[in-house]
Amino acid sequence: MLRSLLAYADQDTQVDRLAEQGGRAFVSQSLRPFLLSALLDRDPDTPAIVVAGDDRAARDLAAGLKTWLEPRTVRYYPSRGVTYESHLTPPPHLVGLRIAALDALMGEDQDHAPVVVVSAVALSEKVPDPKLRPHGFTLKQGDLLDLDETARDLVAAGYEHVDQVEDRGQFAIRGGLLDVFPATEDRAVRVDLFGDEIESLRWFSTFTQRSLGDAELVEIEPAAELAEEHRELAEIAALENEDDRPDIAELLPVEDFHPFLALAPQNATIVIAGEEDVAPALADHWQDVTAAFKDRDARHLYVDSNEIDQTLNERANIRLSSIDQDQPFEFRAQSADLQARSLREAEPELEKLNRSGYRTVVTFARKGEGERAAYNLGRLKVHWLDGTPAPDGLITFAHARLQHGFIAPQLHLAVIPEHRLFHRRRATEEPQRTRRRGVLRSFADLRTGDIVVHEDHGIARFAGFDTKTVADITRDYLYLEYAGSDKVFVPVDQLAKISRYVGAGGAHPPLSKLGGTRWDTLKARARRAAQELAGELLNLYAERKRREGHAFPVDTDWQRDFEDAFPFTETPDQRDAIEMVKADMEAPRPMDRLICGDVGYGKTEVALRAAFKAVQDGKQVMLLVPTTILAQQHYGTFTERLKDYPVTIEHVSRFRPPAEQREAVKRFAAGAVDILIGTHRLLSRDVRPRDLGLL
């Protein structure tokens, strides 16, 4: 989408000369991904290698290049993550990235010549010849598949056989289902068999186990760089005492290990992105390697930093630097960070850029956010980026996920990501989630002494693991202690029957007694209580359904301005919750919605938008919180967010003197307070709102 903007680099003749002649150039950090993309795009049929200082810089640069060069293949080639001399194998996700990058670099696809971004450390690690890799394979709907044979193939390819797939390089078999998380993919695939035939392939979430869509064909790339026999030798050696370990070079076919640059096509363009970082990183890493190998020769598995320097001096076409000192070429830009609180506040800044002759582009990670912003603009008109020039005076909106923007006077181009326009934080692609309380998903969740619940035997103390042989079969067991020194050994494959004890307060409950009736009585009592609660809830919701509620109007301009001022980018679930709450409020029935979310996931913002919507319609709001600390925090948050609007907010808790609380309650009853925040104090008889619209 943004690739058409690379033509703006043609306005500076320096870009042409640098592309043709090569050499050194000063480039502002914010401009580096754009300028490098413009240089590489001049020769799209030639593969390119970009060298960065470390893995993080290489990863970030690869992400930036992907945005500008799409659909051209951009790959990130990280370092192994573990040293050769440790005898450990790299984690599957790094192996997947490395294999994908190498395959792209050595491939024959001339339509989209690859760009591979590599760190200095990765450049110094020799690479096993592709012939040493285990074999991958393809899964395709309608193909025949033998589960036992496939399991052996996966283990040989470096995959781990587990009970439930959670990470790359793992697979699980349950009945006629095969779950695999390919090393080169961002999601796992579920293979559903009908007999020996693949009936369906579906991507799925390893967290929720829910389907994410169908797949027709899936490539299962190796999760290890070396074939099984070489890995086993290294793994056995890793168990030895460090002093007794054999030289890793004696265990591996080192004659088939090559420098990374030796595997690259001879015509590849080589760019050093951050010359001031790459050379020191190479020297430091080589020093660490030689120290680790002591008296042994490290050159079997690593490349001497002097050798890499010599190769780069001979082959590097372009060297970019952030050090501003007499470079032949200079490309300057400033960071695009307007720090506006709302779109209306940003509008004059955007107009100023337009009047100054800049092509001004604002990127939105989600097109819906851009469409809403376009709707709320006042004087400025919007042109959506489609490859055609924008008419004079129009600001350009683009649907793209951009991390860093820039304002480049030389190019008369300003590119501003929405999180820089509104000074928001970028939304993450996949927010981290915590596990549901009590549920055990692996043995790593258990610690000796934990109180657990077995669904058949009741409350116990986990005492560790034990291995027992029964009827000539050796199995691992969980050792559970019960009251009266009773014990139960639970086979590890019955982990699903055990959950962590979750109860009110910090005190440990009494352990259950084996053979007694108390546990069955407790379960029966809980079952009856659940049935009674369900009956009460059914009656309550039936009564709610019969009642008529207040229908709030649709969003106003104030509501949209207020939401634009939110200093973060909403997560997808947060946006869904906001829209559902608004729909509830605009419907002519009482709202009753539960919103669940971990700390920091934006529940307060949902409440803020709902409260502001209610207040605009003349209704009052009560916010009930469990603690005085939360009452104080929410009062501060609501006051800060609503300070630009005529909304009166009060709070009542034990932090405030009784006289001030009585005054706040009195004003709330008179309608002089719009939002009242408090603990259970809000449930007192003297709290009588004048016109309550939202609780």
C-alpha positions in Angstrom: 0.0 0.0 0.0 2.8 2.5 0.9 5.1 1.4 -1.8 3.8 4.1 -4.2 5.2 6.7 -1.9 8.7 5.5 -2.6 8.6 7.6 -5.7 9.0 10.7 -3.5 12.6 9.7 -3.1 13.1 10.6 -6.8 12.8 14.3 -5.8 16.3 14.1 -4.3 19.1 13.4 -6.8 21.2 12.1 -4.0 19.1 9.0 -3.9 19.9 8.2 -7.5 23.6 8.8 -7.1 23.8 6.7 -3.9 21.9 3.9 -5.6 24.2 4.0 -8.7 27.6 4.7 -7.1 27.2 3.3 -3.6 29.1 4.7 -0.7 28.5 6.1 2.8 25.5 8.2 3.8 24.2 9.9 6.9 20.5 9.0 7.4 18.3 10.2 10.2 17.1 7.1 12.2 13.4 7.8 11.6 14.0 7.9 7.8 16.2 4.8 7.5 13.4 2.2 6.6 11.9 4.5 4.0 15.2 5.5 2.4 16.6 2.0 2.4 13.3 0.7 0.8 13.6 3.4 -1.9 17.2 2.4 -2.7 16.4 -1.4 -2.8 13.2 -0.8 -4.9 15.3 0.6 -7.7 16.4 -3.0 -8.5 13.6 -5.3 -7.4 15.0 -8.3 -9.3 18.2 -8.4 -7.3 18.3 -10.0 -3.8 19.6 -7.8 -1.0 21.3 -8.5 2.4 20.9 -5.7 5.1 23.3 -6.0 8.1 22.2 -4.4 11.4 24.0 -4.1 14.7 22.1 -6.7 16.8 19.0 -8.9 16.6 16.6 -6.3 17.9 17.7 -3.7 15.4 17.5 -6.3 12.6 14.0 -7.4 13.6 12.7 -3.8 13.8 14.3 -2.8 10.5 12.8 -5.9 8.8 9.4 -4.9 10.1 9.8 -1.4 8.7 11.0 -2.7 5.3 8.0 -5.0 5.0 5.7 -2.1 5.3 7.3 -0.2 2.4 8.3 -3.0 0.1 5.2 -5.2 0.2 4.6 -7.6 -1.6 8.4 -8.1 -2.0 9.7 -10.8 0.4 11.4 -9.4 3.4 12.9 -11.9 5.9 14.6 -11.5 9.3 17.5 -13.8 9.9 18.3 -13.9 13.7 21.3 -15.3 15.5 20.9 -18.9 16.8 20.1 -17.7 20.4 22.5 -20.4 21.8 26.2 -20.8 21.1 27.5 -23.9 19.3 29.9 -24.7 22.2 26.9 -25.0 24.6 25.9 -28.1 22.6 22.3 -26.9 22.8 19.8 -26.6 19.9 18.3 -23.3 19.0 14.6 -22.8 19.9 12.2 -23.7 17.1 10.9 -20.2 16.4 14.4 -19.0 15.7 15.1 -22.0 13.5 12.0 -21.3 11.6 13.0 -17.7 10.9 16.5 -18.7 9.9 15.3 -21.5 7.5 12.7 -19.2 5.9 15.3 -16.5 5.3 17.9 -18.9 3.9 15.4 -20.6 1.6 14.3 -17.2 0.3 17.8 -16.0 -0.3 18.8 -19.2 -2.1 15.5 -19.5 -4.0 14.8 -19.0 -7.7 11.8 -16.6 -7.4 12.9 -13.7 -9.7 9.5 -11.9 -9.5 10.1 -11.0 -5.8 13.8 -11.1 -5.1 14.2 -11.3 -1.3 15.5 -8.8 1.2 17.1 -10.5 4.1 17.9 -8.5 7.3 20.7 -10.1 9.4 22.4 -9.1 12.6 26.1 -8.9 13.1 26.2 -11.9 15.4 24.1 -14.0 13.0 26.6 -13.0 10.3 29.5 -14.4 12.3 27.8 -17.8 12.9 28.6 -20.4 10.3 25.5 -22.0 8.8 24.9 -25.8 8.4 24.5 -26.7 4.8 20.8 -27.2 3.9 21.6 -30.9 3.1 22.2 -31.4 6.8 18.7 -30.4 7.7 15.9 -32.9 8.5 13.3 -33.1 5.9 10.1 -31.2 6.0 6.8 -32.2 4.3 3.5 -30.8 3.1 0.0 -31.3 4.5 -2.8 -31.0 2.0 -6.5 -31.6 2.2 -7.4 -34.9 0.6 -4.0 -36.5 1.0 -3.4 -39.8 2.8 -1.6 -39.6 6.1 -0.4 -42.3 8.5 -0.4 -40.8 12.1 2.3 -43.0 13.5 4.6 -42.4 10.5 3.9 -38.6 10.6 4.7 -38.5 14.3 8.1 -40.2 13.6 8.7 -37.7 10.8 7.9 -34.7 13.1 10.2 -36.0 15.8 13.0 -36.4 13.2 12.3 -32.9 12.0 12.9 -31.5 15.5 9.3 -31.3 16.7 8.4 -32.1 20.3 5.5 -34.5 21.1 3.3 -32.9 23.8 -0.2 -33.3 25.2 -1.3 -29.9 24.1 0.3 -27.6 21.5 1.4 -24.3 23.0 4.4 -23.1 21.0 6.3 -23.5 17.7 8.0 -26.8 17.1 5.3 -28.8 19.0 2.7 -31.4 17.9 0.0 -33.4 19.7 -2.2 -36.3 18.6 -5.6 -36.9 20.0 -7.7 -39.6 18.4 -8.0 -38.7 14.7 -6.7 -35.1 15.3 -3.2 -34.0 14.7 -2.2 -30.5 16.0 1.1 -29.0 14.7 2.7 -25.6 15.3 5.0 -25.2 12.3 8.3 -23.6 13.0 7.8 -21.0 10.3 4.2 -20.0 11.1 2.6 -17.6 13.5 -0.3 -20.0 14.3 -0.9 -23.7 14.7 -2.8 -26.0 12.3 -5.3 -28.8 13.2 -5.4 -31.8 10.9 -8.7 -33.7 11.0 -8.6 -37.2 9.6 -11.3 -39.4 8.2 -9.6 -42.8 8.4 -6.3 -42.1 6.8 -7.4 -39.2 4.7 -7.0 -35.5 5.6 -10.5 -34.3 5.8 -9.8 -30.7 6.8 -6.9 -28.4 7.8 -7.8 -25.5 10.1 -5.6 -22.8 11.7 -6.3 -22.4 15.4 -5.4 -20.4 18.4 -3.2 -22.3 20.9 -4.7 -20.1 23.7 -8.4 -20.6 23.1 -8.1 -23.7 20.9 -10.7 -22.1 18.6 -10.5 -22.3 14.8 -9.1 -19.2 12.9 -10.0 -20.3 9.4 -9.4 -23.1 6.9 -6.1 -23.9 5.2 -5.8 -25.8 1.9 -2.1 -26.6 2.2 0.5 -26.2 5.0 4.3 -26.5 4.7 5.8 -28.2 7.8 9.4 -26.9 7.7 12.0 -28.4 10.1 12.2 -27.2 13.6 15.9 -28.0 13.8 18.9 -27.0 11.7 20.5 -30.4 12.0 19.3 -34.0 11.2 18.4 -36.2 14.2 21.6 -38.1 14.4 23.7 -34.9 14.7 21.3 -33.4 17.3 21.5 -36.5 19.4 25.3 -36.4 19.6 25.2 -32.8 20.6 22.5 -33.3 23.2 24.3 -36.2 24.8 27.5 -34.1 25.0 25.5 -31.3 26.6 24.8 -33.5 29.6 28.5 -34.1 30.3 30.4 -32.1 32.8 31.8 -29.0 31.1 35.4 -30.2 31.6 34.6 -33.6 30.1 32.6 -32.4 27.1 34.1 -33.3 23.7 34.9 -30.6 21.3 31.6 -29.7 19.4 33.7 -29.7 16.2 34.4 -33.4 16.7 30.6 -34.2 16.8 29.4 -32.2 13.8 30.3 -32.4 10.1 32.0 -28.9 10.3 33.2 -29.2 6.7 29.6 -28.6 5.7 29.3 -25.4 7.8 29.6 -22.2 5.7 29.8 -18.5 6.3 26.4 -16.9 5.8 27.7 -14.5 3.1 29.2 -17.5 1.2 25.6 -18.9 0.7 24.3 -15.6 -0.7 24.1 -15.0 -4.4 27.1 -13.3 -5.8 25.0 -10.5 -7.3 23.2 -9.7 -4.0 23.2 -6.0 -2.9 24.7 -5.7 0.6 23.8 -2.8 2.8 25.3 -2.0 6.2 22.5 -0.3 8.2 24.3 1.4 11.1 28.0 1.1 10.4 28.8 2.5 13.8 27.1 -0.5 15.4 28.0 -3.4 13.1 31.8 -3.3 13.4 32.0 -3.2 17.2 29.3 -5.9 17.5 31.4 -8.2 15.2 34.6 -7.5 17.2 32.9 -8.1 20.6 31.3 -11.3 19.5 34.5 -12.8 18.1 36.3 -11.9 21.3 33.5 -13.8 23.3 33.8 -16.8 21.0 37.5 -17.1 21.2 37.3 -16.8 25.0 34.7 -19.6 25.1 36.7 -21.9 22.9 39.9 -21.3 24.9 42.7 -23.3 23.2 40.4 -24.8 20.5 39.9 -23.4 17.0 36.6 -21.5 16.8 36.9 -21.1 13.0 35.2 -24.4 12.4 31.9 -22.9 13.5 32.4 -19.1 13.5 33.7 -16.5 11.1 36.6 -14.3 12.3 35.5 -10.7 12.6 38.4 -9.6 10.4 37.3 -11.9 7.7 33.8 -10.5 7.8 35.2 -7.0 7.7 37.2 -7.8 4.6 34.2 -9.4 2.9 32.0 -6.4 3.7 34.7 -4.0 2.5 34.7 -5.9 -0.8 31.0 -6.5 -1.3 29.0 -3.9 0.7 27.5 -1.5 -1.8 25.9 1.0 0.7 26.8 2.0 4.2 24.3 4.0 6.3 25.2 5.8 9.5 23.5 7.9 12.1 26.8 9.7 12.9 26.7 13.1 11.3 30.3 13.8 10.3 31.3 14.7 6.7 29.4 11.9 4.9 29.2 12.1 1.1 25.4 11.8 1.2 23.0 13.3 3.8 19.3 12.5 4.3 17.8 14.4 7.2 14.4 14.0 8.8 12.7 14.7 12.1 10.4 12.3 14.0 6.7 12.6 13.2 5.3 13.1 16.7 2.5 15.8 16.8 1.3 14.7 20.3 -2.2 16.1 19.8 -4.9 15.1 22.2 -7.6 14.8 19.5 -8.1 15.0 15.8 -9.4 18.6 16.0 -6.2 19.6 17.9 -4.1 17.9 15.2 -5.9 19.4 12.3 -4.1 22.8 12.3 -0.7 21.0 12.4 -1.7 18.9 9.4 -2.9 22.0 7.5 0.4 23.7 8.2 2.3 20.8 6.7 0.1 20.9 3.6 0.6 24.6 3.2 4.3 24.1 3.5 4.3 21.9 0.4 4.5 18.5 2.1 2.6 15.5 0.9 1.1 14.6 4.2 0.2 10.9 4.8 -1.4 9.6 8.0 -1.4 5.8 8.4 -4.0 3.8 10.3 -3.4 0.1 11.4 -7.2 -0.4 11.1 -9.1 1.1 8.2 -12.2 1.7 10.4 -10.1 4.0 12.6 -9.1 6.0 9.5 -12.7 6.2 8.3 -13.9 7.5 11.6 -11.1 10.1 11.7 -12.0 11.2 8.1 -15.6 11.6 9.2 -14.6 13.8 12.1 -12.2 16.1 10.2 -13.5 19.7 9.8 -11.9 21.7 7.0 -9.5 19.2 5.7 -10.6 16.7 3.0 -9.2 13.2 2.8 -7.7 11.2 -0.1 -7.3 7.5 0.5 -3.9 6.2 -0.8 -4.6 4.2 -4.0 -1.4 4.7 -6.0 -2.7 7.9 -7.7 -1.5 11.4 -6.8 -3.6 13.2 -4.1 -5.3 16.4 -5.4 -3.9 19.7 -4.0 -4.9 20.5 -0.5 -6.1 17.0 0.5 -4.5 15.0 3.2 -3.7 11.4 2.4 -4.9 8.5 4.6 -3.4 5.0 4.2 -4.3 1.7 5.7 -0.9 0.4 6.9 0.7 -0.7 10.1 3.7 1.6 10.5 5.9 1.8 13.6 7.9 5.0 13.0 7.0 8.0 10.8 9.1 11.0 9.7 8.9 14.6 8.3 11.6 14.9 5.6 12.1 18.4 4.2 14.4 17.2 1.4 11.6 14.9 0.1 8.7 17.2 0.9 7.1 14.2 2.5 5.5 13.7 6.0 4.4 10.3 7.0 2.7 10.1 10.4 1.4 6.9 12.1 -1.8 7.4 14.0 -0.1 6.6 17.3 2.3 9.5 16.6 -0.5 11.8 15.5 -2.4 11.4 18.8 0.6 10.4 20.8 -0.8 7.0 21.4 0.9 3.7 22.1 0.9 1.2 19.3 -1.6 -1.6 19.7 0.1 -5.0 20.0 -0.8 -7.6 17.5 -1.5 -10.3 20.1 -1.9 -9.0 23.7 -0.5 -11.3 26.3 -3.1 -13.1 28.3 -3.0 -14.7 31.7 -4.4 -18.1 32.3 -7.8 -18.8 33.9 -7.4 -19.2 37.6 -7.2 -22.7 38.9 -6.7 -24.4 35.6 -3.5 -26.5 35.2 -2.2 -26.7 31.6 1.1 -28.3 32.3 3.2 -29.8 35.2 5.2 -26.6 35.3 2.1 -25.0 36.9 2.5 -27.2 40.1 4.8 -26.5 43.0 5.4 -28.9 45.9 3.1 -27.9 48.8 0.4 -26.4 46.5 -3.2 -27.1 47.5 -5.1 -28.8 44.7 -8.5 -30.3 44.1 -9.0 -33.7 42.6 -12.5 -33.9 41.1 -13.1 -37.4 42.6 -11.2 -37.3 45.9 -11.4 -33.7 47.0 -8.9 -31.2 48.5 -5.3 -32.4 48.7 -1.7 -31.2 49.0 0.6 -31.8 46.1 3.7 -33.6 47.3 5.7 -34.0 44.1 6.1 -36.6 41.4 6.9 -40.3 41.7 7.8 -43.1 39.2 6.2 -46.5 39.9 6.3 -49.8 38.1 3.0 -51.7 38.2 2.4 -54.9 36.2 5.7 -54.4 34.4 4.6 -50.9 33.2 6.6 -47.9 34.5 4.7 -44.7 34.7 5.0 -41.2 36.2 2.5 -40.2 38.9 1.5 -37.1 40.8 1.7 -37.7 44.6 -1.2 -36.2 46.5 -1.5 -36.1 50.3 -4.9 -36.2 52.1 -6.1 -36.0 55.7 -4.9 -38.7 58.0 -1.7 -39.4 56.1 -3.7 -40.8 53.2 -2.1 -40.6 49.8 -3.2 -41.0 46.2 -0.9 -41.5 43.2 -2.5 -40.0 40.1 -1.2 -40.9 36.6 0.2 -37.9 34.8 -2.2 -38.4 31.9 -5.0 -37.6 34.3 -3.8 -34.0 34.9 -7.1 -32.7 33.6 -8.8 -34.1 36.8 -6.7 -31.8 39.0 -7.0 -28.0 39.5 -5.4 -25.6 41.8 -7.4 -24.7 44.8 -8.9 -21.2 44.5 -10.7 -19.9 47.6 -11.4 -16.7 49.5 -8.7 -15.4 51.8 -5.2 -16.8 52.2 -5.9 -19.6 54.7 -5.5 -23.2 53.5 -8.7 -25.3 53.7 -8.8 -28.6 55.6 -7.7 -31.6 53.5 -10.3 -34.1 52.4 -10.4 -37.6 54.0 -10.3 -40.5 51.6 -13.3 -42.9 51.9 -15.5 -40.3 53.7 -18.7 -38.8 52.5 -17.8 -35.1 53.1 -16.4 -34.4 49.6 -19.5 -35.9 48.0 -21.7 -33.9 50.4 -19.8 -30.7 49.5 -20.2 -31.3 45.8 -23.9 -32.0 46.2 -24.4 -28.8 48.3 -22.5 -26.8 45.6 -24.7 -28.3 42.9 -27.9 -27.4 44.7 -26.6 -23.8 45.4 -25.8 -23.5 41.7 -29.3 -24.6 40.7 -30.9 -22.2 43.2 -28.7 -19.3 41.9 -29.6 -20.3 38.3 -33.3 -20.1 39.2 -33.0 -16.7 40.8 -31.1 -15.4 37.8 -33.7 -16.7 35.4 -36.4 -14.9 37.3 -34.4 -11.7 37.5 -33.6 -11.7 33.7 -37.2 -12.5 32.8 -38.3 -9.4 34.9 -35.6 -7.3 33.2 -36.8 -8.4 29.8 -40.4 -7.2 30.5 -39.3 -3.8 31.7 -38.8 -0.8 29.4 -35.5 1.1 29.7 -34.2 4.5 28.6 -32.8 4.7 25.0 -29.8 7.0 24.8 -29.2 8.9 21.5 -26.5 8.0 19.0 -23.0 9.5 19.5 -22.6 13.2 19.4 -19.6 15.3 18.1 -18.5 15.7 21.7 -18.5 11.9 22.1 -16.3 11.4 19.0 -13.9 14.2 20.1 -13.7 12.6 23.6 -12.9 9.2 22.1 -10.3 10.6 19.7 -8.5 12.0 22.7 -7.9 8.5 24.2 -4.0 8.4 24.5 -3.8 4.7 23.3 -4.9 2.6 20.4 -7.9 0.4 21.3 -7.4 -3.3 21.2 -9.9 -5.3 19.0 -11.7 -6.7 22.0 -11.9 -3.3 23.7 -13.5 -1.8 20.6 -16.0 -4.6 20.4 -16.9 -4.1 24.1 -17.4 -0.3 23.5 -19.6 -0.9 20.6 -21.7 -3.5 22.4 -22.1 -1.2 25.4 -23.2 1.7 23.2 -25.7 -0.6 21.4 -27.1 -1.6 24.8 -27.5 2.0 25.9 -29.2 3.0 22.7 -31.7 0.1 23.0 -35.1 0.7 24.8 -34.4 -1.9 27.5 -32.3 -2.1 30.7 -28.7 -2.8 30.1 -26.9 -5.6 32.0 -23.5 -6.4 30.6 -20.5 -8.0 32.1 -17.1 -7.0 30.8 -14.1 -9.2 31.8 -10.5 -8.3 31.3 -7.1 -8.4 33.0 -5.6 -5.4 34.7 -4.5 -2.8 32.1 -6.7 -4.1 29.3 -8.9 -1.0 29.1 -12.0 -1.7 31.1 -12.0 1.8 32.7 -12.0 3.4 29.2 -15.1 1.4 28.3 -16.8 2.8 31.5 -15.6 6.3 30.8 -17.2 6.4 27.3 -20.4 4.9 28.6 -20.5 7.4 31.5 -19.9 10.4 29.1 -22.6 9.2 26.8 -25.1 9.0 29.7 -24.1 12.4 31.1 -24.6 14.1 27.7 -28.2 12.9 27.8 -28.8 14.5 31.1 -28.5 11.3 33.1 -26.4 10.7 36.3 -23.9 7.9 36.7 -22.7 5.9 39.7 -19.4 4.0 39.6 -19.2 1.3 42.3 -15.7 0.0 43.1 -14.5 -2.5 45.7 -11.8 -0.5 47.5 -11.1 3.0 48.6 -7.8 2.9 46.6 -9.7 2.2 43.4 -12.2 4.9 44.2 -9.4 7.4 44.5 -7.7 6.2 41.3 -10.9 6.2 39.2 -11.8 9.7 40.5 -8.4 10.9 39.3 -8.8 9.1 35.9 -12.3 10.4 35.3 -11.4 13.9 36.4 -8.4 14.0 34.0 -10.2 12.6 31.0 -13.3 14.8 31.4 -11.6 18.0 32.4 -12.3 19.7 29.0 -16.1 19.1 29.3 -18.8 20.5 31.7 -19.0 17.3 33.8 -19.1 17.4 37.6 -17.5 14.4 39.3 -17.4 13.5 43.0 -16.3 10.6 45.0 -17.1 9.2 48.5 -14.9 6.8 50.5 -13.3 6.7 53.9 -10.4 8.9 52.5 -12.8 11.9 52.6 -14.1 13.5 55.8 -17.7 12.6 56.7 -18.8 16.2 56.1 -17.4 16.3 52.6 -19.1 12.9 51.8 -22.5 14.2 53.0 -22.1 17.4 50.9 -21.2 15.3 47.8 -24.3 13.0 48.4 -26.5 16.0 48.9 -25.3 17.6 45.6 -25.8 14.3 43.8 -29.4 14.1 45.0 -30.0 17.7 43.8 -28.6 16.9 40.4 -25.5 19.1 40.7 -23.2 16.1 40.4 -23.1 14.1 37.2 -20.9 11.2 38.2 -20.5 9.8 41.7 -17.7 7.3 42.4 -17.4 5.3 45.6 -17.2 2.0 47.4 -20.1 0.3 49.2 -20.8 3.8 50.6 -22.9 4.3 47.4 -25.3 1.6 48.7 -26.2 3.6 51.8 -29.8 4.7 52.2 -28.9 8.4 52.0 -27.5 8.1 48.5 -30.5 9.0 46.3 -29.7 10.1 42.8 -32.0 12.6 41.1 -32.0 10.9 37.6 -29.8 7.8 37.5 -29.1 6.5 34.0 -26.1 4.2 34.4 -24.6 2.2 37.2 
